[in-house]
Amino acid sequence: MTDTPTLPELIDMQIRTTGPMSVATYIGLCLTHPTKGYYKIADPLGAAGDFVTAPEISQMFGELLGFFLVNLWQQMGGPKKFTLLELGPGRGTLMADALRVACRAEGFRDGLDLRLFEINPTLIAEQNARLEAYDAKWIDGFDKVGPGPLLVVANEFFDALPIRQFVRAEDGWHERMVGTNNGRRAFGLNPIPIPASAMPKTLADAELNVVLEVGLASSEVMNRLATTISTQGGAILAIDYGYARTQTGETLQGVRGHQYADVLDAPGEVDISAHVDFEALGTVAAKAGLAVQPLATQGQFLARMGINERASALIAANPGSAGDLSAAKARLISPEQMGDLFKVFCAASPGLQPPGFA
Ligand SMILES: C[S@@+](CC[C@H](N)C(=O)[O-])C[C@H]1O[C@@H](n2cnc3c(N)ncnc32)[C@H](O)[C@@H]1O
C-alpha cells in the first residue's frame, strides 16, 4: 500500500504535468481541496489556531448584529417566514449571540429558517452544537434558500475566497501564476499578455510591476445572493478587511499560528486571505437592483449599533469583568486595532434603511 500524496506533493505534481497554475487555482487548492485543504481539515480559529475573529473576541459583536437583523426584519413587516443565511459561520458564535438577542422579538423565532453555508466539517460540528436549538440547515449552494425574504450575514468570509492577480509588465498586463523555480514553488507571469480592453481603463497608465487583485469568486457569490434578494426582499451584511474603492497593490497574505507566513510554503497549513474589494461587490449588488449603503468602518458601525451602551450594561451586570469587557470593546472598535481595518458593507432591497450606516 502506498501513502496518498500530501497537498504540497499534489500541487507540485499538477504544476509539473500541466504547467503553472493561476493564483486563484492555487488558493482554491490550498484552502478547499476536498480532503487536504486548510478549511477542510481543522478548526483554524482561536488562541490555539491561526487567528481570532470578532465574534470570538466578545459576545457584543454577535449581539449587535442580532439588533441589526431584528431592525431589518421589523422594517420588512415582520415576515412570518424568512431565511437567515450565514456564510462561513466559524464556530457558530456570532449566530448564537445574534439569535439570543433577535429571538426576543415576538415572531422572529417562529418565522426563522436558519441556513448555514460552510465547508469545514469540524466547524459544522461546532455550529451544530451551538445552533441546534434553531433547527439550522447547512446548504452547499445558493439555490437552496427558501422563497421568502432573505437576510445574509458574513464575517470574514469573502476574504477567504480565491483571487486572481494581474501584474503590469513592459508589454501590458499578465496574470500571475504559481510555478516552480529550481525545484521550489515560485510566482511567475503567464507569458501571454491580457488584452488591454479586458483591464479597467483607469489602469491604462499603471506603473511597472503594479499588482491588481480581482475577486471573481466573491463577485459570483454576491451576484447570486443579490439577485435572490432583489426578487425576494432582504439584505446582505458583510464584514471584512478590505478597501472602499478598487485599488492596485498586493494584499494576499498567509497566516499561521498568529504570525505572517509565506503563502507558497506548506499549502494546506497556512491560512491564505486577501483584502476585499468592496467597490466591486457594491457594483455587482447595485446591478442586481439593491441599494448599497455607504461603507462603514467596523468601529463606526458598532458604535452606531450601540456597543458603548451594551458594554456599560454588561459591566454593570458583571463588575468583576469590567477590564476584560473594556479591552474587548477597544479591540473591536479602536482605530489602532480592528476598528478601521475592518469595513462593514450592506446592500439591501430599496426602501429598507439598514441601521448602523451614515
Ligand atoms: C475566517 S473564518 C471566519 C469564521 C466566522 N465567520 C467568524 O467570524 O468567526 C472563514 C469561514 O468561512 C468558511 N469558509 C471558507 N471558505 C469557504 C467556502 N469556499 N465555502 C464555504 N465556507 C467557507 C470557513 O470554514 C470559516 O468558517
The ligand as a MOL file (V3000), in Angstrom:
LIG
                    3D

  0  0  0     0  0            999 V3000
M  V30 BEGIN CTAB
M  V30 COUNTS 27 29 0 0 0
M  V30 BEGIN ATOM
M  V30 1 C -12.0250 33.3830 8.6090 0
M  V30 2 S -13.2170 32.1850 9.0320 0 CHG=1
M  V30 3 C -14.4850 33.2190 9.7600 0
M  V30 4 C -15.3940 32.4320 10.6550 0
M  V30 5 C -16.5350 33.2090 11.3320 0
M  V30 6 N -17.3560 33.9330 10.3870 0
M  V30 7 C -16.0130 34.1270 12.3920 0
M  V30 8 O -16.1150 35.3350 12.2200 0
M  V30 9 O -15.5050 33.6310 13.3970 0 CHG=-1
M  V30 10 C -13.8890 31.7690 7.4360 0
M  V30 11 C -15.0970 30.8720 7.4970 0
M  V30 12 O -15.5520 30.6170 6.1690 0
M  V30 13 C -15.5500 29.2050 5.9180 0
M  V30 14 N -15.2050 29.0390 4.5010 0
M  V30 15 C -14.0400 29.3570 3.9050 0
M  V30 16 N -14.1010 29.1110 2.5800 0
M  V30 17 C -15.3470 28.6390 2.3430 0
M  V30 18 C -16.0240 28.2140 1.1600 0
M  V30 19 N -15.4210 28.2420 -0.0160 0
M  V30 20 N -17.2970 27.8170 1.2730 0
M  V30 21 C -17.9190 27.8010 2.4910 0
M  V30 22 N -17.3270 28.1850 3.6410 0
M  V30 23 C -16.0510 28.5980 3.5710 0
M  V30 24 C -14.5220 28.6700 6.8950 0
M  V30 25 O -14.6010 27.3100 7.1440 0
M  V30 26 C -14.8330 29.5120 8.1260 0
M  V30 27 O -15.9940 29.0950 8.7850 0
M  V30 END ATOM
M  V30 BEGIN BOND
M  V30 1 1 1 2
M  V30 2 1 2 3
M  V30 3 1 2 10
M  V30 4 1 3 4
M  V30 5 1 4 5
M  V30 6 1 5 6
M  V30 7 1 5 7
M  V30 8 2 7 8
M  V30 9 1 7 9
M  V30 10 1 10 11
M  V30 11 1 11 12
M  V30 12 1 11 26
M  V30 13 1 12 13
M  V30 14 1 13 14
M  V30 15 1 13 24
M  V30 16 1 14 15
M  V30 17 1 14 23
M  V30 18 2 15 16
M  V30 19 1 16 17
M  V30 20 1 17 18
M  V30 21 2 17 23
M  V30 22 1 18 19
M  V30 23 2 18 20
M  V30 24 1 20 21
M  V30 25 2 21 22
M  V30 26 1 22 23
M  V30 27 1 24 25
M  V30 28 1 24 26
M  V30 29 1 26 27
M  V30 END BOND
M  V30 END CTAB
M  END
